Amino acid sequence: MNNKPILGILLGDATGVGPELVAKVAVSGFLTEHCRPIIIGDVRVFERGLSFINGQVDHYVISDVSEADWEKGLPVLDQKNQDPAELPIRKISASAGAADNAMIRLACELCKEGKIQGFSFAPFNKSAMIEGGCHFESEHHLMANIFGLTEPFGEINVLGNLMTTRTTSHIPIKEVSNHLTVDSVLRAIRLSHNTVHASGVEKPRLAVCALNPHCGENGRCGREEIDVITPAIEKAREMGIDVNGPFPADILFIKAFKGEFDGAITMYHDQGQIALKLKGFEQGITVAGGQPYPIVTCAHGTAYDITGTGVVTPTAFENAVKMTAKMAMHAAAK
């Protein structure tokens, strides 16, 4: 047990499926199989999650990570800030969002203090977080602020051994082209390379998606490939990054799922998400790329439609915990 990394396991939004997800991986023994877990959140919310799945697991409250003794059961770093009686499930709650923000801040500080080596978090609700006082558009931007990042960061979606990185993300399709520059594409390539490497791949093999059908047909169907994407790829190669393309998106993912690449860089959100979710919706995870510690979550959201029923599938969250542990072990071995 002492050889396994100490990881924070955040309960996620109390009104969604997060607590029962954590409950499932706790009861099954999955957590202690892969790490020395520190459950972070309100113990009452965790226990409500256990009740939703009719599960039991030995656990106890700690006030500091130093008090953790996994032979006694699962330690819960109790935040004492969420009374389930005041938090109806399946509803956006500013109170739950405020607790989400506090959970993230605590986990980041524990990483900085060296008390945990990274963390996995069950789904948060961005609207609840903002209503609860978060001044950033997502948890990734909040974490970047806490860590004082200057290097590129962002969501990296993962399915199996393939990581996908977006050049643009939550913007309208009609604005995508205007946001594509040599620098923005190069930033995404660098972020992909660094994150794939942090997962234990010594020499990442990357591929870049084109924006236009048929790679723009030599300019007859758009010039972004000529004017922006190819120059960014050439600059990345000058930095020693193994990157190829641009490839039409429909061809790239055929090659990627055959194992020809470790990372794919897409130009917009759905270009990669459709491929990954079609291939394995209940397995995908999201790595917090560019953050200084391993931070991973499941790719799905709070799933209000099934919250409280106990039917949520834990596969994606299990994959998130496995990836966090893998990255933590890789970092410790450097």
Backbone torsions as a table, in degrees:
resi	resn	phi	psi	omega
1	MET	NA	-35.2	-176.7
2	ASN	-67.3	-16.3	179.0
3	ASN	-85.7	-8.3	-178.6
4	LYS	-87.8	146.9	-178.6
5	PRO	-69.1	149.3	173.5
6	ILE	-86.9	116.2	-176.1
7	LEU	-122.4	140.2	169.4
8	GLY	-76.4	138.8	176.2
9	ILE	-121.8	102.6	-174.0
10	LEU	-87.7	135.5	-174.1
11	LEU	-68.4	-19.4	-177.9
12	GLY	78.4	-169.8	-177.6
13	ASP	-66.0	127.9	-173.6
14	ALA	-66.6	-19.8	-177.0
15	THR	-95.5	-1.3	179.0
16	GLY	-110.1	-160.9	-174.2
17	VAL	-81.4	-4.4	-176.0
18	GLY	-51.1	-54.3	-177.2
19	PRO	-59.5	-37.2	179.3
20	GLU	-76.4	-26.4	172.4
21	LEU	-63.0	-49.7	179.2
22	VAL	-62.1	-39.5	178.2
23	ALA	-59.8	-42.1	-178.3
24	LYS	-64.3	-45.4	-178.4
25	VAL	-73.6	-20.6	175.3
26	ALA	-75.2	-47.8	-176.9
27	VAL	-65.3	-37.0	-177.3
28	SER	-72.8	-13.5	-176.0
29	GLY	86.7	2.9	-176.3
30	PHE	-63.1	-40.3	-177.0
31	LEU	-59.6	-52.6	-176.6
32	THR	-72.4	-15.3	175.3
33	GLU	-70.0	-31.2	-172.9
34	HIS	-111.7	-15.3	-176.6
35	CYS	-161.4	176.7	167.7
36	ARG	-101.3	96.9	-170.9
37	PRO	-81.2	144.0	167.9
38	ILE	-119.3	105.9	179.1
39	ILE	-74.5	128.1	-176.2
40	ILE	-117.8	125.2	-179.0
41	GLY	150.9	-165.7	176.8
42	ASP	-86.9	127.4	-176.5
43	VAL	-60.3	-29.9	179.6
44	ARG	-67.3	-33.9	177.2
45	VAL	-69.8	-40.7	176.1
46	PHE	-60.5	-43.1	-178.8
47	GLU	-69.0	-31.0	173.3
48	ARG	-66.0	-38.8	175.8
49	GLY	-59.7	-42.0	177.2
50	LEU	-61.6	-39.5	-179.2
51	SER	-66.7	-32.8	179.9
52	PHE	-65.5	-28.7	-179.0
53	ILE	-104.9	6.4	-177.3
54	ASN	54.0	43.7	-175.9
55	GLY	-114.7	159.1	176.4
56	GLN	-136.0	142.9	175.2
57	VAL	-154.4	142.3	178.3
58	ASP	-65.8	127.1	177.4
59	HIS	-151.8	160.3	-177.7
60	TYR	-153.5	158.6	-175.7
61	VAL	-90.1	137.2	172.7
62	ILE	-125.0	158.1	176.8
63	SER	-108.2	-10.0	177.4
64	ASP	-151.4	149.1	-177.9
65	VAL	-59.3	-30.4	-178.9
66	SER	-62.3	-16.8	-179.0
67	GLU	-86.5	-4.1	-175.1
68	ALA	-68.9	132.0	175.4
69	ASP	-139.5	101.7	-171.9
70	TRP	-71.4	-11.4	174.4
71	GLU	-71.8	-21.1	179.5
72	LYS	-85.5	-15.7	-175.1
73	GLY	133.0	-159.8	-178.0
74	LEU	-91.5	123.2	178.0
75	PRO	-78.1	134.9	178.6
76	VAL	-116.6	115.7	176.2
77	LEU	-81.0	88.9	-168.9
78	ASP	-71.7	122.1	-179.5
79	GLN	-89.3	-13.2	173.6
80	LYS	52.5	37.2	-174.5
81	ASN	-126.7	9.2	-179.4
82	GLN	-142.1	111.6	175.4
83	ASP	-92.2	113.1	-178.3
84	PRO	-54.2	-28.7	-179.7
85	ALA	-63.9	-22.0	-178.9
86	GLU	-104.7	8.4	-177.2
87	LEU	-128.0	83.7	176.8
88	PRO	-60.9	138.8	177.9
89	ILE	-71.2	161.6	174.8
90	ARG	68.8	19.3	179.3
91	LYS	-134.3	137.0	175.6
92	ILE	-64.9	132.0	-175.6
93	SER	-134.4	125.5	176.5
94	ALA	-63.3	-34.4	178.8
95	SER	-64.8	-44.4	176.7
96	ALA	-64.5	-38.5	178.7
97	GLY	-63.2	-40.1	177.6
98	ALA	-63.1	-38.9	177.7
99	ALA	-67.8	-35.5	175.8
100	ASP	-60.1	-47.0	179.8
101	ASN	-59.7	-42.7	-179.9
102	ALA	-66.1	-37.3	178.4
103	MET	-60.3	-46.8	-179.4
104	ILE	-63.6	-46.6	-179.0
105	ARG	-59.9	-42.4	179.8
106	LEU	-63.9	-46.2	-178.7
107	ALA	-61.5	-40.7	178.6
108	CYS	-64.3	-42.0	179.5
109	GLU	-65.8	-37.3	178.1
110	LEU	-64.3	-36.4	175.1
111	CYS	-63.7	-47.6	-178.2
112	LYS	-62.2	-32.0	179.1
113	GLU	-82.7	-5.0	179.8
114	GLY	77.2	15.6	-178.3
115	LYS	-85.3	-27.3	171.0
116	ILE	-130.9	158.8	-175.1
117	GLN	-100.2	-1.4	-179.8
118	GLY	162.3	-178.2	177.8
119	PHE	-154.3	152.9	172.9
120	SER	-112.0	137.0	179.2
121	PHE	-124.6	138.2	172.9
122	ALA	-71.8	164.5	-170.0
123	PRO	-58.6	135.6	170.7
124	PHE	-100.3	166.5	174.3
125	ASN	-114.0	114.8	-174.5
126	LYS	-61.8	-39.0	179.2
127	SER	-63.5	-42.2	178.6
128	ALA	-64.5	-40.3	179.3
129	MET	-61.5	-42.4	179.8
130	ILE	-68.0	-42.6	176.1
131	GLU	-62.9	-27.8	-179.7
132	GLY	-87.8	8.3	172.8
133	GLY	110.3	3.8	178.1
134	CYS	-75.2	129.6	-178.2
135	HIS	-98.5	15.3	-178.5
136	PHE	-121.5	158.9	-173.7
137	GLU	-74.5	-18.8	-179.2
138	SER	-158.4	170.5	176.2
139	GLU	-63.6	-29.0	179.8
140	HIS	-66.7	-41.0	177.5
141	HIS	-70.5	-35.8	176.1
142	LEU	-62.2	-46.8	-179.8
143	MET	-64.7	-39.3	178.5
144	ALA	-61.1	-38.4	177.7
145	ASN	-66.0	-43.2	-179.9
146	ILE	-62.3	-41.1	-177.9
147	PHE	-85.0	-7.4	179.5
148	GLY	65.7	41.9	-174.7
149	LEU	-70.1	141.3	171.3
150	THR	-117.7	-18.8	178.7
151	GLU	-83.3	162.9	178.8
152	PRO	-58.1	143.7	175.6
153	PHE	-144.9	164.2	177.0
154	GLY	160.7	176.7	-179.3
155	GLU	-72.9	130.2	172.6
156	ILE	-115.9	115.6	179.9
157	ASN	-89.4	137.7	-172.1
158	VAL	-130.4	135.1	170.6
159	LEU	-136.7	118.4	-176.8
160	GLY	61.3	-122.5	-179.4
161	ASN	-101.1	13.9	-178.3
162	LEU	-112.2	127.0	175.4
163	MET	-107.9	135.3	177.3
164	THR	-118.4	137.7	-178.0
165	THR	-123.2	135.8	-177.9
166	ARG	-96.6	138.4	172.3
167	THR	-79.3	-43.2	169.7
168	THR	-120.7	161.1	-176.1
169	SER	-131.5	-96.2	-171.3
170	HIS	-91.8	69.7	175.8
171	ILE	-135.7	158.2	178.4
172	PRO	-62.4	147.5	179.6
173	ILE	-55.8	-39.1	-176.7
174	LYS	-64.8	-15.1	-179.1
175	GLU	-101.0	-4.4	-174.5
176	VAL	-57.8	-50.6	-176.0
177	SER	-58.0	-39.3	-178.8
178	ASN	-66.8	-20.6	-179.7
179	HIS	-94.5	-2.3	179.8
180	LEU	-90.2	116.2	175.0
181	THR	-130.9	166.9	176.4
182	VAL	-57.8	-41.5	-178.3
183	ASP	-67.0	-40.8	-177.8
184	SER	-69.4	-37.5	177.1
185	VAL	-69.6	-41.0	178.3
186	LEU	-63.7	-38.4	177.4
187	ARG	-59.2	-45.0	-179.9
188	ALA	-65.4	-38.7	178.0
189	ILE	-63.7	-45.5	179.5
190	ARG	-62.7	-42.2	178.8
191	LEU	-62.4	-42.8	177.9
192	SER	-61.3	-48.8	-179.5
193	HIS	-57.8	-47.8	-176.5
194	ASN	-65.6	-38.1	-177.6
195	THR	-73.9	-42.7	176.9
196	VAL	-60.9	-41.8	178.7
197	HIS	-62.6	-40.4	-179.8
198	ALA	-65.9	-19.3	178.8
199	SER	-84.3	-3.2	175.9
200	GLY	113.1	0.3	178.1
201	VAL	-87.5	113.1	-173.5
202	GLU	-67.7	-38.8	-178.7
203	LYS	-127.6	82.6	-176.3
204	PRO	-60.1	138.1	174.8
205	ARG	-106.1	117.2	-173.8
206	LEU	-115.5	153.5	175.0
207	ALA	-136.4	144.9	-176.9
208	VAL	-113.7	133.6	177.2
209	CYS	-77.5	145.4	167.2
210	ALA	-75.5	165.1	173.7
211	LEU	-91.6	-43.0	-171.1
212	ASN	-95.6	159.3	175.3
213	PRO	-56.8	139.7	176.3
214	HIS	56.5	32.7	179.4
215	CYS	59.5	28.0	176.7
216	GLY	81.9	-1.9	177.4
217	GLU	49.2	51.5	178.1
218	ASN	56.0	36.1	176.2
219	GLY	96.5	-10.5	-179.8
220	ARG	-76.3	-19.4	-179.0
221	CYS	-128.9	43.0	179.9
222	GLY	113.2	147.1	-175.2
223	ARG	-112.0	2.6	-177.0
224	GLU	-58.3	-36.3	179.9
225	GLU	-63.7	-38.0	-178.0
226	ILE	-78.3	-46.1	-170.3
227	ASP	-86.4	-25.7	-172.0
228	VAL	-123.5	-56.4	-168.9
229	ILE	-69.7	-48.1	-179.4
230	THR	-63.5	-43.3	175.8
231	PRO	-60.0	-35.4	177.6
232	ALA	-66.2	-41.0	178.0
233	ILE	-62.3	-41.7	-179.7
234	GLU	-64.3	-39.8	177.3
235	LYS	-64.7	-39.8	179.4
236	ALA	-63.9	-40.3	178.2
237	ARG	-62.7	-36.8	177.7
238	GLU	-63.3	-25.4	177.4
239	MET	-84.1	-1.2	179.2
240	GLY	91.2	12.4	179.9
241	ILE	-86.7	133.1	178.1
242	ASP	-83.7	95.1	-176.5
243	VAL	-137.5	140.5	-178.2
244	ASN	-129.5	162.1	178.8
245	GLY	129.3	-167.8	0.4
246	PRO	-75.6	147.5	175.7
247	PHE	-112.6	144.4	169.1
248	PRO	-55.1	139.0	-174.4
249	ALA	-57.7	-37.6	-177.6
250	ASP	-67.4	-31.7	177.8
251	ILE	-80.1	-39.4	-177.1
252	LEU	-57.2	-45.6	-174.9
253	PHE	-73.7	-24.5	171.6
254	ILE	-63.4	-46.0	178.8
255	LYS	-66.0	-42.8	-176.3
256	ALA	-64.0	-42.2	-179.3
257	PHE	-72.9	-12.7	172.4
258	LYS	-85.0	-4.6	177.0
259	GLY	94.0	14.2	-178.6
260	GLU	-77.1	-19.2	-179.0
261	PHE	-134.4	153.7	174.7
262	ASP	-95.6	-24.7	-178.1
263	GLY	-144.2	144.6	177.1
264	ALA	-124.6	134.6	178.9
265	ILE	-107.1	119.6	-178.5
266	THR	-104.3	163.2	-177.7
267	MET	-91.5	-24.4	179.8
268	TYR	-150.9	167.7	-169.6
269	HIS	-51.0	-61.0	-171.2
270	ASP	-73.6	-15.9	-179.2
271	GLN	-58.4	-36.9	177.5
272	GLY	-98.9	-35.4	-174.8
273	GLN	-63.9	-38.9	179.6
274	ILE	-61.4	-45.0	-178.9
275	ALA	-62.4	-46.7	-176.6
276	LEU	-69.0	-43.2	-176.4
277	LYS	-71.9	-32.0	175.4
278	LEU	-66.8	-38.2	-177.0
279	LYS	-74.4	-36.3	-176.1
280	GLY	-165.6	69.7	-174.0
281	PHE	-58.6	-39.8	-175.0
282	GLU	-88.0	9.5	-178.3
283	GLN	-118.0	-18.0	-170.3
284	GLY	-69.5	150.2	178.9
285	ILE	-132.5	165.9	177.7
286	THR	-125.6	120.6	175.8
287	VAL	-92.7	136.9	175.2
288	ALA	-79.4	84.1	-174.8
289	GLY	-65.1	141.1	177.2
290	GLY	85.8	-10.9	177.3
291	GLN	-75.1	152.9	-174.2
292	PRO	-77.1	-4.7	179.4
293	TYR	-133.5	156.5	177.3
294	PRO	-66.5	120.1	-179.9
295	ILE	-138.6	120.4	-173.0
296	VAL	-141.4	146.8	175.1
297	THR	-138.4	171.3	173.2
298	CYS	-75.2	152.2	-175.3
299	ALA	-77.4	-18.1	-180.0
300	HIS	-84.5	169.7	-175.7
301	GLY	-98.1	-155.7	-173.4
302	THR	-74.0	-14.2	173.0
303	ALA	48.7	57.7	-179.8
304	TYR	-57.7	-29.1	-175.3
305	ASP	-64.6	-24.3	-179.4
306	ILE	-118.9	4.8	-179.6
307	THR	-59.0	134.8	177.4
308	GLY	88.0	-6.5	-178.3
309	THR	-90.7	-17.5	-179.3
310	GLY	78.7	7.3	-175.5
311	VAL	-95.7	-3.1	-177.0
312	VAL	-58.1	136.6	180.0
313	THR	-85.6	125.9	-174.4
314	PRO	-87.5	2.9	-172.6
315	THR	-54.7	-47.3	-177.7
316	ALA	-64.1	-41.0	179.8
317	PHE	-68.9	-36.3	174.1
318	GLU	-59.8	-43.7	178.4
319	ASN	-62.8	-35.6	178.4
320	ALA	-64.4	-44.7	179.4
321	VAL	-63.7	-43.2	179.0
322	LYS	-60.3	-43.5	-179.4
323	MET	-66.7	-41.2	178.2
324	THR	-59.9	-45.3	179.3
325	ALA	-63.4	-41.8	179.9
326	LYS	-62.0	-45.8	-180.0
327	MET	-67.2	-36.5	178.4
328	ALA	-65.9	-41.0	178.4
329	MET	-66.0	-39.1	179.0
330	HIS	-64.7	-41.8	179.5
331	ALA	-65.6	-38.8	-178.8
332	ALA	-69.1	-26.2	-177.5
333	ALA	-81.9	-9.8	-177.1
334	LYS	-68.9	NA	NA
